Amino acid sequence: MDTASSIAERVRRHRAFLSRAVAGDTLFMQSGILPGFEGHWIKALMSEGLSDLLKPDRIDKINTQYVRELRGKLNHALRIDDDSVPTAEVYFSIGSVTAAMTGRPASFSGDTGWCEPELHDWDDLPKLVFNPDNPWLRFHVLVYRDLAAKCEGDYLMLPFIHRSPLDAANGIRGNALFTDFYDSPDMAKSLINWCAEWSIRVEDMLRSELSLPAGIARGVWSVAVPDNAVFVNGDPVDLISDEQHAEFERPFTEKLFTATGGGFFHHHALGMRQVSNVSRTRGLLVQNILTDPNVPVPVHLMLRDEGFRGQVVEASMKAPIHLTGDFSAVLEELLPVLRQGRFILRHDGPPENTNELVEKLSRNRNPL
């Protein structure tokens, strides 16, 4: 089977997985083999300004380097018989997203980017406007178009990574947003709602300006997602109460997810207690819980805490739970749990034993 056909078969399995709610459905994927698109581009942004990179020849050169590196490692990745699909997420750090929303400059250092909060006075809220000519939005369009032109069915693409409405508002307002929940709740909700509407307009703009070439699916973090689906970074959900989630987070993320093709929601193990709340979000496609240092590993907590295990399994039947970590030592014990729910496991351990893990899992999961 050639590369494009192999990837197409994996995409088919992902679509079958996401189209049904059947206990015992599981995807398993190895991470760490293929290069990341964000890190590749940030190296350029750390040495060149955005205006220097907003040129077709520079975009072509940097994308060509990325695609060459990706294809150089792709055959090795596909020799692992897992469910992983190569994905290129057009994204230039969380700072670039805030810069696209506010027009303030983004600065780059330490392999990441930052944009200072913009909104210090609520009287300035009406000054926030959607600007389709913002250079960061134009940059996304140009980079995506060039990357799509280079694709031969050997990778999936995501044109924009969003901050969730709450996270985007945090980026614009700063941490004062969390005291605004008490001091100015209506203004906080107005800002969060503006952020949801901004993201919806971005997706409308991308749909009108970008035609997806035949054979290219939308994908994020090795998962094929439906056309027009979005990814959101939802980190602040881990810092707020259940009541604040219901008031300041869920309605606005739902607004974004239901206006698009649904959403892949990312947050952290620090907020594992929010797994049930996040699962209630209308339009949710996948809930990712990223393993963090210095907090319990979600899978380990599931295995030793029956109550938490039940919450995760129940949540997974609403939308699959995407978990990260090294599953080498725990997969055997985890199998009975996996049969009760719907899970995506991203294996961050060494790839040498991945085929063995996939074979073991394949004997204990539903066919797709």
C-alpha positions in Angstrom: 0.0 0.0 0.0 1.5 3.4 -1.0 1.8 6.3 1.5 -1.3 8.2 0.4 -3.4 5.0 0.5 -2.1 4.0 3.9 -3.0 7.4 5.3 -6.4 7.4 3.7 -7.1 4.0 5.4 -6.2 5.5 8.7 -8.4 8.5 8.1 -11.3 6.2 7.3 -10.8 4.5 10.7 -10.8 7.9 12.4 -14.0 8.9 10.7 -15.7 5.7 11.7 -14.5 6.1 15.2 -15.8 9.7 15.5 -19.1 8.9 13.8 -20.4 6.4 16.4 -20.6 6.1 20.2 -19.7 2.5 20.8 -17.9 1.3 24.0 -14.7 -0.4 23.3 -13.6 1.8 20.4 -10.0 2.9 20.8 -7.3 4.6 18.6 -3.6 4.2 19.4 -0.9 6.4 18.0 2.8 6.9 18.5 4.1 10.5 18.9 7.5 12.1 18.6 8.6 10.8 15.2 7.3 13.4 12.8 8.4 17.1 13.0 6.1 19.7 14.4 5.0 22.6 12.2 4.9 25.2 15.0 8.4 24.7 16.2 9.7 24.7 12.6 8.2 28.1 11.8 9.0 29.7 15.2 12.7 29.1 14.4 12.2 31.5 11.5 10.1 33.9 13.5 12.8 34.2 16.1 15.3 35.4 13.5 13.1 37.3 11.0 10.1 39.7 11.4 6.6 38.9 10.2 6.9 41.4 7.4 10.0 39.6 6.1 8.2 36.3 6.1 5.0 37.6 4.4 6.6 36.9 1.1 5.8 33.9 -1.2 9.4 33.0 -1.7 10.2 32.8 2.0 7.0 30.9 2.7 7.8 28.5 -0.1 11.3 27.9 1.2 10.4 27.4 4.8 7.4 25.1 4.0 9.6 23.2 1.6 12.1 22.5 4.3 9.3 21.3 6.6 7.7 19.0 4.0 11.1 17.6 3.1 11.8 16.8 6.8 8.3 15.3 7.2 8.6 13.0 4.2 12.1 12.0 5.3 10.6 10.5 8.4 7.2 9.4 7.1 8.2 5.9 5.9 9.7 5.2 9.3 6.5 6.4 11.0 4.2 4.3 8.8 6.2 1.2 9.6 4.5 1.4 13.0 1.1 -0.2 12.5 -0.8 2.3 14.7 -3.6 4.7 13.9 -1.5 7.9 13.7 -1.9 10.2 10.7 0.6 13.0 10.0 -0.9 16.4 10.7 0.5 19.9 10.0 -1.3 22.5 12.2 -0.7 26.0 10.8 0.1 27.8 14.0 2.7 30.2 15.2 2.3 30.2 19.0 -0.4 31.4 21.3 1.0 34.9 21.1 0.3 35.1 17.4 -3.4 34.3 18.0 -3.8 37.2 20.4 -1.9 39.4 17.9 -4.4 38.4 15.2 -7.2 39.4 17.5 -5.9 42.7 18.8 -3.4 44.0 16.3 -0.7 44.2 18.9 2.8 42.8 18.0 3.8 39.3 18.9 7.4 38.7 20.2 9.3 35.4 19.9 11.9 33.9 22.2 12.6 30.5 23.8 10.8 28.7 21.0 7.4 30.4 21.7 5.6 33.7 21.2 3.8 36.1 23.3 1.5 39.1 22.9 0.9 41.5 25.8 -2.7 41.9 27.0 -4.5 44.8 25.3 -7.7 45.6 27.2 -7.0 47.4 30.5 -10.2 49.6 30.5 -13.6 48.2 29.8 -14.4 51.4 27.9 -12.0 50.2 25.2 -14.0 47.0 24.6 -15.9 48.4 21.6 -12.5 49.2 20.0 -11.9 45.4 19.5 -12.9 44.6 15.9 -12.4 41.7 13.6 -9.9 42.7 10.9 -9.6 40.3 8.0 -6.5 42.2 6.9 -4.6 41.6 10.1 -1.1 40.4 9.0 -1.3 37.3 11.1 -4.5 36.2 9.5 -3.0 36.9 6.0 0.0 34.9 7.0 -2.1 31.9 8.0 -3.8 32.0 4.6 -0.6 32.3 2.6 1.2 29.6 4.6 -1.8 27.2 4.3 -2.2 27.7 0.6 1.4 27.0 -0.1 1.4 23.9 2.2 -1.7 22.6 0.5 -0.1 23.0 -2.9 2.8 20.9 -1.8 0.6 18.1 -0.3 0.3 14.8 -2.1 -2.2 13.1 0.2 0.7 12.4 2.6 -0.4 14.7 5.5 -3.5 16.4 6.9 -3.7 20.1 7.7 -5.4 22.5 10.1 -5.5 26.1 9.0 -5.8 27.7 12.4 -5.5 26.8 16.1 -7.9 28.9 18.2 -7.7 29.8 21.8 -11.0 28.9 23.4 -13.2 32.0 23.9 -12.3 32.0 27.6 -8.6 31.5 26.9 -8.7 34.2 24.2 -10.3 36.6 26.6 -7.6 35.8 29.1 -5.0 36.7 26.5 -6.6 40.0 25.7 -7.6 41.1 29.3 -4.8 39.3 31.2 -5.3 37.6 34.6 -7.6 40.5 35.7 -10.3 38.5 33.8 -10.5 36.1 36.8 -11.4 38.8 39.2 -13.7 40.3 36.6 -15.8 37.1 37.2 -16.7 38.7 40.5 -16.3 42.5 39.9 -17.6 42.8 36.3 -19.2 39.6 35.2 -21.3 41.1 32.4 -18.3 42.8 30.9 -16.3 39.6 31.2 -19.0 37.7 29.4 -19.2 40.4 26.7 -15.5 40.0 26.0 -15.6 36.2 26.0 -18.6 36.3 23.6 -16.7 38.7 21.3 -13.8 36.1 21.3 -16.2 33.3 20.3 -17.6 35.5 17.5 -14.1 36.5 16.3 -13.2 32.8 16.0 -16.4 32.1 14.0 -15.6 34.9 11.7 -12.1 33.6 11.2 -13.5 30.2 10.2 -15.9 31.9 7.8 -13.1 33.8 6.3 -10.9 30.7 5.9 -13.8 28.8 4.2 -14.3 31.6 1.7 -10.6 32.1 0.9 -9.2 28.5 1.1 -10.5 25.6 -1.0 -9.3 22.3 0.4 -7.7 20.3 -2.5 -9.1 16.9 -3.1 -7.4 14.2 -1.0 -6.5 16.6 1.9 -8.4 16.1 5.2 -8.4 18.3 8.2 -6.3 16.9 11.1 -4.9 17.9 14.5 -2.4 16.2 16.7 -2.4 13.0 14.6 -6.2 12.8 14.6 -8.4 13.2 11.5 -11.3 15.5 12.3 -14.4 16.4 10.3 -14.3 19.2 7.7 -14.7 22.6 9.3 -13.8 21.2 12.8 -11.8 23.5 15.0 -9.1 23.0 17.7 -9.2 25.2 20.8 -6.7 25.6 23.6 -8.8 25.5 26.7 -6.2 25.8 29.5 -8.1 28.2 31.8 -10.8 25.6 32.3 -8.4 23.9 34.7 -8.3 27.0 36.9 -12.0 27.7 37.5 -14.8 26.3 39.5 -17.7 24.2 38.2 -20.0 27.2 38.5 -17.7 29.5 36.6 -17.3 26.8 33.9 -21.1 26.8 33.4 -21.3 30.6 33.3 -18.1 31.8 31.6 -16.8 28.9 29.6 -19.2 26.3 28.3 -21.8 28.6 26.6 -19.2 30.4 24.6 -17.2 27.3 23.5 -20.5 25.7 22.5 -21.2 28.8 20.4 -18.0 28.3 18.5 -18.3 24.5 18.2 -21.9 24.5 17.0 -21.2 27.3 14.5 -18.4 25.2 12.9 -17.8 21.5 12.4 -17.4 20.8 16.1 -14.3 21.0 18.3 -11.2 19.3 19.6 -10.8 20.7 23.1 -7.4 20.7 24.8 -6.7 21.1 28.5 -4.4 19.7 31.1 -4.1 17.0 33.8 -4.1 19.8 36.3 -7.9 20.1 35.6 -8.8 16.4 35.4 -11.7 17.3 37.7 -13.3 19.1 34.8 -13.6 16.0 32.6 -17.3 15.7 33.1 -18.0 19.4 32.7 -16.1 19.6 29.4 -17.8 16.5 28.1 -21.2 18.3 28.3 -20.1 20.9 25.7 -22.4 20.7 22.7 -20.4 20.2 19.5 -17.4 18.6 21.3 -15.7 16.0 19.2 -12.6 15.1 21.3 -11.5 16.0 24.8 -7.7 16.0 25.1 -6.2 15.9 28.6 -2.4 16.5 28.4 -0.2 14.8 31.0 1.5 17.4 33.2 4.6 17.2 35.5 4.0 17.2 39.2 0.3 16.2 39.0 -1.2 12.7 38.9 -1.0 11.0 35.4 -4.6 10.7 34.3 -4.3 7.0 33.3 -2.7 6.1 36.7 -5.4 8.0 38.5 -8.1 6.1 36.5 -6.6 2.8 37.4 -6.5 3.5 41.2 -9.5 5.7 41.7 -12.8 4.0 40.8 -14.9 7.2 41.1 -12.6 9.1 38.7 -12.5 6.1 36.4 -16.3 6.1 36.2 -16.3 9.9 35.4 -13.8 9.5 32.6 -15.6 6.5 31.1 -19.0 8.2 31.2 -17.5 11.4 29.7 -15.8 9.4 26.9 -19.2 8.1 25.8 -20.2 11.7 25.1 -17.0 12.5 23.3 -13.8 10.4 23.1 -11.1 11.1 25.7 -7.6 11.7 24.2 -4.9 10.8 26.7 -1.1 11.2 26.5 1.7 9.3 28.2 3.9 6.2 28.2 1.4 3.3 28.0 4.1 0.6 27.9 3.7 -0.5 31.6 0.0 0.1 32.0 -1.8 -1.0 28.8 -2.5 -4.6 30.1 -4.2 -3.2 33.2 -5.9 -0.5 31.2 -7.6 -2.8 28.7 -10.8 -3.5 30.8 -11.3 0.2 31.2 -10.8 0.9 27.5 -13.5 -1.6 26.7 -16.0 0.4 28.7 -15.5 3.7 26.9 -14.1 5.5 23.9 -10.4 6.6 24.0 -7.5 7.9 21.9 -4.1 7.0 23.4 -1.1 9.1 22.2 1.9 7.0 23.2 4.8 9.3 24.3 7.0 6.4 25.2 9.8 4.8 23.1 8.5 3.7 19.7 10.4 0.4 19.7 7.6 -1.5 21.3 4.7 0.3 19.7 3.7 -2.4 17.3 3.6 -4.9 20.2 1.3 -2.5 22.1 -0.9 -2.1 19.0 -1.1 -5.8 18.5 -2.2 -6.3 22.2 -4.7 -3.6 21.9 -6.1 -4.8 18.6 -7.1 -8.1 20.2 -9.1 -6.2 22.8 -10.9 -3.4 20.9 -13.6 -3.2 18.3 -12.8 -3.3 14.7 -13.2 0.0 12.7 
